[in-house]
Amino acid sequence: MRITREKASPFSVFHLIIILQLMVTSSSSTTPTTLKEHSSKCGNLNIRFPFWLKDSQPDHRGYPRFELSCTDNKTVIELPLSGKFLVRKINYATQSMEIYDQKDCIPRRLMGFNLTDTPFKVHEYGNYTFLNCSRDVATYDSRIISCLSSPTYKVVSFDLDDFLVGFSPAYKCKTLADSIKCPWYSNFDCALDDHRLLINWDEPKCGHCEFHGGRCGYNSNLSIGCFGIDKSKGKKIAISLSVGIFVFALSVLIIFIKIRKKADMKEKENQRRIERFLENNALKPTRYSHAEIKKITNKFEIKLGQGGYGSVFKGKLTNGIQVAVKVLDNSDGSNNGEEFVNEVGTIGRIHHLNVVRLLGFCVEGSTRALIYEFMLNSSLDKFIFSAGEGKMSINLGWPKLQEIAIGIARGMDYLHQGCDQRILHFDIKPQNILLDRNFTPKISDFGLAKLCTKDTLVTISMAAARGTMGYIAPEVFSRNFGAVSYKSDVYSFGMLLFEIVGGNKNAMEIRSDEEYFPEWVYNRLNRGEDLGIQAEAEGSEIIKKLTMVALWCIQWNPVNRPSMNGVLRMLEGNTANLLMPYSPFAPEASVSSASRVNRKDETALTVILED
């Protein structure tokens, strides 16, 4: 799977910027230039398009049905079916008009109010019923309409949604008018004595023009346009916008070119570093070309898995041996070759029954692949987790699970003690334990591995925590818990044992009763209780052994954890001879602690914790 990236052409980006600039500039002035404004004045109101005064504008240059009249310096609008109203205010930007009746009250007018045959409407209103009540209705003072009431009767209004809810018949009311549309926004609400009413119009759409300081009107061909806006200002804005876009795009282009150039240089340096590494190491694995990798995997036909590292494909060598090909993902340029070098530099030089074998590799261009022996039974998580994708239906049984745990411990002990240099894995978890056709466990995925000397508890320098959440030892997160060493792998192995026992992915999570699973296990064992897991007598002994070993492995203080050789001896020994561990959740606990539980054999304790 070869990953390539197209380089962007600076000229194509430049041409795109010029086109955008021309588009913005050309659209900066689209307003007509032949408009003629027609305006009049009545009292303190300016009457202009779309309105017109019929007495002062004989050419009727206003909009149809927007005729006004001026009487005694007061602007009047006549609405069909509703009569004449005085105009108090016209807002051309919001396309609204405030009308009123200085002699009569609006509620009375609303009983016959009708805007059906007009260009106007009331945008927000409610439906009300008016009641004429002959008795005192002081309880409903907020709903009394003063201008319709008299000393002998009161008129009240009710929203149709709450009409007559809790209203007593003793008030002796009769319906004066129902389904009256009253505005909600004018402090009127069909109860207050208010003479104002706000109406709006939608056509012609001149609000945008008026809002920006222009004037609406007819042009020479009688279409509606906007004039009076400073076109030079619009051009200046358009030019400034175009220049801003150009500068921004140019800056992005320069940054992109620099980043790409730096990435290319980094990729070439990584390639040279890998080649130097391969030249300086006598490796048993075979080197393959990209074409051979495609042939081995039949053009990457069968995918076995996918992860943050890349993809794994099933393949077959020319001699018929089935293999698993891991193709490292470098699509984002974040893989600097460290994972590849770690895999080849560690697993490529060792051979052990419980460590997966590296058969070959590929370094060609951006393609980096690793070829392993194929594991028929996939990974351990498929068998121990109670649910999830790829869950196997085979029940391995406790004796087989104990064999698997012992095999993993042997592999880890070999990594820590059996090689010329100590190999720290830093990512021990069920997903990285592969099982062959006989369910023999093999440790895999050495992408995070580190090499160090075999000095006792040598401290490892790391720039950042590495591993998988839930399996990472406390000291990897914070040096306050101790030094990072091979004991960090021991902690991860302990969490793996808890998952074998727990049979699910919640070994490191909080249980439903808000108790941490390892802590729950420790408390039950400390009280001499079983774990409530159904098993035969042999299985119960294995469960107890695995959990006690796990508790030794996950001690917060690395000094209190056994070496993998000590873990192996405990797993292979008799459960009755195991010592009860310290509480794993006390960082201050130490070998010299006087709070030791059941410390019967100091010799056995020394054997467990010796390096």
C-alpha positions in Angstrom: 0.0 0.0 0.0 2.0 3.0 -1.3 0.9 6.3 0.1 1.5 9.3 -2.1 0.6 13.0 -1.8 0.0 15.5 -4.6 1.9 18.8 -4.4 -0.2 21.9 -4.8 0.9 24.2 -7.6 1.6 27.8 -6.4 0.4 29.1 -9.8 -3.0 27.5 -9.5 -3.5 28.9 -6.0 -2.4 32.4 -7.3 -4.9 32.2 -10.2 -7.6 31.3 -7.8 -6.9 34.3 -5.7 -7.0 36.6 -8.7 -10.3 35.2 -9.8 -11.7 35.7 -6.3 -10.4 39.3 -6.3 -12.1 40.0 -9.6 -15.4 38.4 -8.5 -15.5 40.5 -5.3 -14.5 43.7 -7.1 -17.1 43.2 -9.9 -19.8 42.7 -7.4 -19.0 45.8 -5.4 -21.4 48.0 -7.2 -24.6 46.6 -8.6 -27.0 49.5 -7.8 -28.8 51.5 -10.5 -27.5 54.9 -11.5 -30.7 56.3 -13.1 -33.0 56.4 -9.9 -34.9 59.5 -9.1 -36.1 60.1 -5.5 -39.6 61.3 -4.9 -40.3 62.5 -1.4 -42.8 64.7 0.4 -43.3 66.0 3.9 -46.4 66.0 6.1 -45.9 67.4 9.6 -42.7 65.9 10.9 -42.9 62.8 8.7 -40.9 62.3 5.5 -43.0 60.5 3.0 -41.0 58.6 0.4 -41.0 55.3 -1.5 -42.9 53.1 -1.2 -45.4 55.6 0.2 -46.7 58.6 -1.7 -49.1 61.5 -0.9 -51.9 61.5 -3.4 -52.4 65.3 -3.2 -48.7 66.3 -3.6 -47.5 63.6 -6.0 -49.7 63.6 -9.1 -47.3 61.3 -11.0 -47.9 58.6 -8.4 -44.3 57.5 -8.3 -44.9 55.5 -5.1 -45.8 51.8 -4.8 -49.4 50.6 -5.5 -51.7 50.6 -2.4 -49.2 52.6 -0.4 -51.2 55.9 -0.8 -51.2 58.3 2.2 -53.0 61.7 2.7 -52.0 64.8 4.6 -54.7 66.6 6.6 -53.9 69.4 9.0 -50.2 68.4 8.9 -51.2 64.9 10.0 -50.5 61.8 7.9 -53.5 59.5 7.4 -53.7 56.0 6.0 -57.0 54.5 5.0 -57.1 50.7 5.3 -59.9 48.9 3.4 -62.6 47.5 5.8 -60.8 49.0 8.8 -61.1 52.8 8.1 -58.7 55.6 8.5 -55.8 55.7 11.0 -53.2 58.4 11.8 -49.6 57.6 11.1 -47.3 58.3 14.0 -44.0 56.9 12.7 -42.6 55.1 9.6 -39.4 53.1 9.9 -38.2 52.4 6.3 -35.3 50.2 7.4 -37.5 47.7 9.4 -40.4 48.2 7.0 -42.9 49.0 9.8 -45.4 51.7 10.5 -47.0 52.8 13.8 -50.6 53.9 13.5 -53.1 55.2 16.1 -56.5 56.6 16.7 -56.5 59.7 18.9 -60.3 59.8 19.2 -61.3 56.2 19.6 -59.5 53.3 21.3 -57.7 50.6 19.4 -59.5 47.7 21.0 -62.8 49.0 19.6 -61.3 49.4 16.2 -59.8 45.9 16.4 -63.3 44.3 16.5 -63.6 45.2 12.8 -59.9 45.3 11.9 -59.0 43.6 8.7 -55.7 43.7 6.7 -56.7 41.1 4.1 -56.9 43.5 1.2 -53.8 45.5 2.2 -50.0 45.0 1.8 -49.7 45.2 5.6 -49.9 42.6 8.4 -49.4 42.3 12.1 -46.5 39.9 12.5 -47.1 38.8 16.2 -50.6 38.7 17.6 -52.8 36.5 19.8 -56.4 35.5 19.5 -58.6 37.1 22.2 -62.2 37.0 23.3 -63.9 40.1 24.8 -66.4 39.7 27.6 -68.9 42.3 28.8 -69.4 41.6 32.6 -72.2 43.3 34.6 -70.6 42.5 38.0 -67.3 43.7 39.5 -64.4 41.7 38.1 -61.6 43.4 40.2 -59.8 40.0 40.3 -59.1 40.5 36.6 -57.9 44.1 36.7 -55.0 43.4 34.4 -57.5 42.2 31.7 -59.9 45.1 31.9 -60.1 47.3 28.8 -60.7 50.8 30.2 -61.8 52.5 27.0 -64.5 50.0 26.4 -65.8 49.8 30.0 -68.2 52.1 31.9 -69.1 52.5 35.6 -71.9 49.9 35.2 -70.0 47.2 33.3 -66.5 46.1 32.6 -65.0 44.6 29.4 -62.3 42.0 30.0 -60.1 40.1 27.5 -59.0 36.5 27.6 -56.5 34.7 25.5 -58.2 31.8 23.8 -55.6 29.5 25.3 -56.8 30.2 28.8 -60.3 31.4 28.1 -62.6 31.0 31.1 -60.2 28.9 33.0 -61.2 29.4 36.7 -63.6 32.1 35.6 -66.8 32.2 37.7 -70.2 32.3 36.1 -71.3 34.6 38.9 -69.7 37.5 37.0 -72.6 37.3 34.5 -70.6 38.0 31.4 -71.5 37.7 27.8 -69.4 37.5 24.8 -68.9 40.9 23.2 -66.6 39.7 20.4 -64.5 36.6 19.9 -61.2 35.7 18.1 -59.9 39.3 18.1 -56.3 39.5 16.9 -54.3 41.6 19.3 -50.6 42.5 19.0 -48.2 41.2 21.7 -45.4 43.7 21.3 -47.1 47.1 21.8 -47.8 46.9 25.6 -51.4 46.5 24.7 -52.1 42.8 25.1 -55.8 43.5 24.7 -56.1 44.9 28.2 -54.3 48.3 28.4 -55.7 51.5 27.1 -53.3 52.0 24.3 -54.0 53.8 21.0 -51.0 52.4 19.1 -50.7 49.5 16.7 -47.6 48.4 14.7 -48.0 47.0 11.2 -45.4 45.8 8.8 -45.0 45.2 5.1 -42.9 42.7 3.1 -43.0 44.0 -0.4 -41.3 45.9 -1.8 -38.1 44.7 -0.1 -36.3 48.0 0.6 -35.2 47.4 4.2 -31.7 46.4 3.3 -31.2 49.4 1.1 -32.5 51.8 3.8 -30.5 50.2 6.5 -27.3 50.9 4.7 -28.2 54.5 4.1 -29.6 54.2 0.6 -33.0 55.2 -0.9 -35.4 52.9 -2.6 -37.3 53.9 -5.8 -38.1 53.3 -9.4 -35.4 53.5 -12.1 -35.9 54.5 -15.7 -37.4 51.1 -16.7 -39.7 51.2 -13.6 -37.9 48.4 -11.8 -37.1 48.9 -8.1 -33.5 49.8 -7.2 -31.4 51.4 -4.5 -29.5 54.7 -4.8 -27.8 57.2 -2.6 -25.1 54.7 -1.3 -21.5 55.9 -1.6 -20.2 53.6 -4.4 -16.6 54.6 -3.9 -16.9 53.3 -0.3 -18.3 50.0 -1.5 -15.4 49.8 -4.0 -12.9 50.6 -1.2 -14.4 47.9 1.0 -14.3 45.4 -1.9 -10.7 46.2 -2.7 -9.7 46.0 0.9 -11.5 42.6 1.2 -9.8 41.4 -2.0 -6.3 42.5 -0.8 -7.0 40.9 2.6 -8.0 37.6 1.0 -5.0 37.7 -1.3 -2.5 38.3 1.6 -4.2 35.7 3.8 -4.1 33.1 0.9 -0.5 34.0 0.1 0.5 33.6 3.7 -1.2 30.2 3.9 0.5 29.1 0.7 3.9 30.1 2.0 3.3 28.3 5.3 2.1 25.2 3.4 5.2 25.2 1.2 7.4 25.5 4.2 5.6 22.8 6.1 5.7 20.5 3.1 9.4 21.2 2.5 10.2 20.5 6.1 8.1 17.3 6.0 9.9 16.1 2.9 13.3 16.8 4.5 12.2 14.9 7.6 11.0 12.0 5.6 14.3 11.8 3.7 16.2 12.0 6.9 14.0 9.2 8.4 14.6 7.1 5.3 18.4 7.6 5.6 18.3 6.8 9.3 16.5 3.6 8.7 18.8 2.6 5.9 21.9 3.3 8.1 20.3 1.2 10.9 19.6 -1.7 8.5 23.2 -1.6 7.1 24.7 -1.6 10.6 22.7 -4.5 11.9 23.2 -8.1 10.8 19.5 -9.1 10.7 18.1 -12.5 10.2 14.7 -11.3 8.7 14.5 -11.0 4.9 14.1 -7.7 3.2 11.3 -7.5 0.7 10.3 -4.9 -2.0 7.0 -3.2 -2.2 6.0 -5.3 -5.2 6.8 -8.5 -3.2 4.7 -7.3 -0.3 1.8 -6.8 -2.7 2.3 -10.3 -4.1 2.5 -11.8 -0.6 -0.7 -10.2 0.5 -2.5 -10.7 -2.9 -2.8 -6.9 -3.2 -3.8 -6.5 0.4 -6.9 -8.6 -0.1 -7.6 -9.9 3.5 -7.3 -7.4 6.4 -6.8 -9.0 9.8 -6.9 -5.8 11.9 -6.6 -2.1 12.1 -5.0 0.1 14.7 -3.3 3.5 15.3 -0.1 1.9 13.9 -1.6 0.9 10.6 -3.2 -2.2 9.1 -2.5 -5.9 9.3 -3.1 -8.2 6.2 -3.0 -11.9 5.8 -0.4 -13.2 3.3 1.6 -16.2 2.1 5.3 -16.6 1.3 6.5 -18.4 -1.8 7.3 -21.5 0.3 3.6 -21.6 1.4 4.1 -20.3 5.0 1.2 -18.1 6.1 2.2 -14.7 7.5 0.7 -11.5 8.9 1.9 -8.3 7.2 1.8 -5.1 9.3 1.9 -2.0 7.1 2.8 1.0 9.2 0.6 4.1 8.6 2.5 7.3 7.7 -0.2 9.2 6.0 0.0 12.2 8.4 3.8 12.2 8.5 3.8 11.6 12.3 5.6 8.2 12.0 9.3 9.2 12.1 10.5 5.6 11.8 11.0 5.0 15.5 8.3 2.3 15.7 9.8 0.5 12.6 13.3 0.7 14.1 12.0 -0.5 17.5 10.3 -3.6 15.9 13.2 -4.6 13.7 15.9 -3.7 16.3 14.3 -5.8 19.1 12.2 -8.6 17.8 14.4 -9.1 14.7 17.4 -10.2 16.8 15.6 -12.7 19.2 13.9 -16.0 18.9 11.8 -17.4 21.7 8.8 -19.7 21.9 6.6 -17.0 23.5 7.7 -14.1 21.4 6.3 -13.7 17.9 8.9 -14.2 15.2 9.7 -11.5 12.6 10.3 -13.1 9.3 10.8 -10.1 7.1 10.4 -6.4 6.5 10.0 -3.8 3.7 11.5 -0.3 3.5 10.8 1.3 0.1 9.8 5.0 -0.4 7.0 5.7 2.2 6.1 2.0 2.5 7.3 0.3 5.8 6.0 -3.1 6.5 6.8 -6.0 8.9 6.2 -9.6 8.2 5.4 -12.0 11.1 4.5 -15.6 11.5 0.7 -16.0 11.2 -1.2 -16.7 14.4 -4.2 -18.9 13.7 -6.1 -18.0 16.9 -5.7 -14.3 16.7 -5.1 -12.5 20.0 -5.9 -13.3 23.7 -8.6 -10.6 24.0 -10.9 -12.5 21.7 -11.1 -15.3 24.2 -11.1 -13.6 27.6 -13.4 -10.7 27.0 -17.1 -11.6 27.5 -18.3 -9.4 24.6 -17.0 -7.3 21.7 -16.2 -7.5 18.0 -14.5 -10.8 17.1 -15.4 -12.6 20.4 -14.6 -16.3 20.2 -17.1 -18.8 21.4 -14.4 -21.3 22.6 -14.1 -21.6 26.4 -10.4 -22.1 27.1 -10.9 -23.3 30.7 -8.8 -22.3 33.7 -5.9 -24.8 33.2 -5.3 -23.5 29.7 -5.6 -19.9 30.8 -3.0 -20.6 33.5 -0.7 -22.1 30.8 -1.2 -19.0 28.7 -0.3 -16.8 31.7 2.8 -18.8 32.4 3.8 -18.6 28.7 3.5 -14.9 28.7 5.6 -14.6 31.9 8.3 -16.8 30.3 8.4 -14.6 27.2 8.6 -11.4 29.3 11.3 -13.0 31.6 13.3 -13.7 28.4 12.9 -10.1 27.2 14.1 -8.8 30.6 16.9 -11.3 31.3 17.6 -13.6 28.3 18.9 -11.1 25.8 22.2 -9.2 25.6 20.3 -6.1 26.4 17.1 -5.9 28.5 14.1 -5.3 26.3 11.2 -3.3 27.9 8.0 -3.8 26.0 5.8 -0.9 27.5 2.6 -2.2 25.9 1.7 -5.6 27.4 -2.0 -6.1 27.0 -4.4 -8.9 25.8 -4.5 -7.4 22.3 -0.7 -7.8 21.9 -0.7 -11.5 23.0 -1.1 -13.7 19.9 -2.1 -17.4 20.1 -1.0 -20.0 17.6 -2.9 -23.1 16.6 -2.1 -24.8 20.0 -3.0 -21.6 22.0 0.7 -21.0 22.8 1.0 -17.3 23.6 3.4 -15.1 21.8 4.2 -11.5 22.7 3.9 -9.1 19.8 4.0 -5.4 18.8 7.3 -3.9 20.0 6.7 -0.5 18.5 7.0 1.2 22.0 9.9 -1.0 23.2 13.1 0.3 24.7 16.5 -1.3 25.1 18.6 -0.9 28.3 21.3 -2.5 30.3 20.7 -5.3 32.8 21.6 -3.2 35.8 19.3 -3.6 38.7 16.3 -1.3 38.4 18.0 0.9 35.9 16.1 4.1 35.4 14.6 4.7 31.9 14.5 8.2 30.6 11.3 8.9 28.7 10.0 12.2 27.3 6.3 11.1 27.6 4.2 8.3 28.9 3.9 5.4 26.6 1.5 2.4 26.5 -2.2 1.9 26.7 -4.5 3.5 29.3 -5.3 1.1 32.1 -2.1 -0.9 31.7 0.4 1.9 32.3 2.3 1.8 35.6 1.9 4.8 37.9 5.6 5.8 37.7 5.2 6.1 33.9 2.7 8.9 34.5 4.5 10.5 37.4 8.0 10.0 38.7 6.7 10.6 42.2 5.7 6.9 42.3 9.3 5.7 41.5 11.6 5.1 38.6 10.6 3.8 35.2 12.1 0.4 34.7 11.4 -3.2 33.8 9.0 -3.2 36.8 6.7 -1.1 34.7 6.2 -4.1 32.4 5.4 -6.2 35.5 2.6 -3.8 36.4 1.1 -4.2 32.9 1.3 -8.0 33.2 -0.6 -7.8 36.5 -3.5 -5.9 34.9 -3.5 -8.5 32.1 -3.9 -11.2 34.8 -6.9 -9.3 36.3 -8.5 -9.2 32.9 -8.0 -13.0 32.5 -9.7 -13.5 35.8 -12.4 -10.8 35.3 -13.3 -12.1 31.9 -14.1 -8.6 30.5 -12.6 -5.2 29.8 -13.5 -3.6 33.2 -10.5 -4.8 35.2 -9.2 -1.3 35.4 -12.6 0.4 35.6 -14.9 1.3 38.6 -17.4 -1.5 39.4 -21.1 -0.8 39.7 -20.7 -0.6 43.4 -18.1 2.2 42.9 -15.2 -0.1 43.9 -12.1 -0.4 41.8 -11.9 -4.1 40.6 -8.3 -4.9 41.8 -9.2 -3.2 45.1 -12.4 -5.3 45.4 -10.3 -8.4 44.7 -7.7 -7.5 47.4 -10.4 -6.8 50.0 -12.1 -10.1 49.4 -8.9 -12.1 49.6 -7.8 -10.2 52.6 -11.0 -11.2 54.4 -10.6 -14.8 53.3 -13.6 -14.7 50.9 -13.8 -16.1 47.4 -14.4 -14.0 44.3 -17.7 -15.5 43.4 -16.5 -17.0 40.1 -18.1 -20.4 39.3 -15.3 -23.0 38.9 -14.3 -26.5 39.8 -11.9 -27.0 42.7 -8.9 -26.8 40.4 -10.3 -23.7 38.7 -10.8 -22.0 42.1 -7.2 -22.6 43.0 -6.0 -21.2 39.7 -8.2 -18.1 40.1 -6.8 -17.5 43.6 -3.2 -17.9 42.3 -3.7 -15.6 39.3 -5.3 -12.8 41.5 -2.6 -13.0 44.2 0.2 -12.8 41.6 -1.7 -9.9 39.9 -1.8 -8.1 43.3 1.9 -8.5 43.7 2.5 -7.2 40.2 0.4 -4.0 40.5 2.0 -2.7 43.7 2.2 1.1 43.3 5.7 1.2 44.6 7.9 -0.5 41.9 10.3 -1.8 44.6 7.5 -4.0 46.0 6.8 -5.7 42.6 8.5 -8.9 41.8 10.7 -9.5 38.8 9.2 -11.5 35.9 11.4 -14.4 37.1 9.7 -14.1 40.5 6.3 -13.9 38.9 7.1 -17.1 36.9 8.1 -19.0 40.0 4.8 -18.0 41.7 2.7 -19.0 38.8 4.5 -22.4 38.5 4.4 -23.0 42.3 1.8 -24.1 44.8 -0.9 -21.7 45.7 -0.6 -22.6 49.3 2.9 -21.3 49.4 2.0 -17.8 48.1 2.3 -14.9 50.5 -0.5 -12.4 50.8 0.7 -9.2 49.1 0.7 -5.7 50.5 -2.3 -3.5 49.7 -1.4 -2.4 46.1 -3.0 1.0 46.7 -0.5 2.4 49.3 2.4 4.0 47.5 4.2 4.4 50.8 4.3 0.6 51.5 7.7 -1.0 51.5 9.4 -4.3 52.2 10.3 -3.1 55.7 6.7 -2.2 56.5 5.4 -3.6 59.8 1.8 -3.8 58.4 2.7 -7.0 56.5 -0.2 -9.5 56.3 0.6 -13.2 56.9 4.4 -12.6 56.6 5.4 -16.2 57.5 8.4 -16.7 55.4 11.1 -14.0 55.0 13.0 -16.2 52.6 10.0 -16.6 50.3 9.5 -12.9 50.4 13.1 -12.3 49.4 12.8 -14.8 46.5 9.6 -13.0 45.2 11.2 -9.5 45.2 14.7 -10.4 44.2 16.0 -8.9 40.9 
